[in-house]
Amino acid sequence: MQEIETWYLYGLFAFFSTFSVYNGQRLIKSTQPTQTLWLLWVQRNEKSLYLATFASGLLTISSLLFIGKISPGAVLLLSVSGVVSLFYVIPIKGVIMREIPHIKIYLIAMTWAVVLILFPMINEEKFVWNIALHALAHTFYIISVAIPFDIRDVKFDRNSHKTIPQVVGIRSAKIVSITLLTAFFVIMVMFEPQLIYAPVFYIAAGAQYVLLLYMNENRGDLYCAGAIDGVIGLVGISYFFAKMSW
């Protein structure tokens, strides 16, 4: 019972920290000259989003307090992820991390892998090599679902950003995305066989493949932030049902 409760606490930490960071970054980006419809919506709802960001930040800290002991290795991982999340949109001497050529998508994937996989496992002293493969699989997954956002932004990003669609083209970027997605599902089924009996896992896979296939540079925020990000939630739900049934 204690193990299940701790598992929930790590899930709450991942949820509230992601919610806080994501909204905080959007609030910062909404002050920049280039605006999208989504960022204009952020401006109109600024006060509510500041309140939600602050509240989710407090809940993030509360989750850590309930988890209890945080190991030195876990502190280091969270500190690095926090610095990346903060300076992803805030300039350091005029340089924003997300605008450094080639690395934007890998910063996103690394942070997600740390928060979802490496932090809980290292903090619980359960790190083994198959956990490293889990982290690698989720890194593949986040890169895969982040590529469509770079495809959407290809007409806005400066050439100096060197995103995957800019470097290899939109068609090849979609092939890379689908290949990484396939690698993710294969690794997860190999090391978490209970997922074979989780229908939601297959629904999430099928939906993500369809969304990637029909992705193009003219898709908007609803398609990307709504549908593609929404399917990430389905993957999480599939883990929940697989865990409960195992």
Secondary structure by P-SEA (a helix, b strand, c coil): caaaaaaaaaaaaaaaaaaaaaaaaaaaaaacccccaaaaaaaaaaaaaaaaaaaaaaaaaaaaaaaccccaaaaaaaaaaaaaaaaccccccccccccccccaaaaaaaaaaaaccaaaaaaaccccaaaaaaaaaaaaaaaaaaaaaaaaaccccccccccccccccaaaaaaaaaaaaaaaaaaaaaccccccccaaaaaaaaaaaaaaaaccccccccccccaaaaaaaaaaaaaaaaaaac
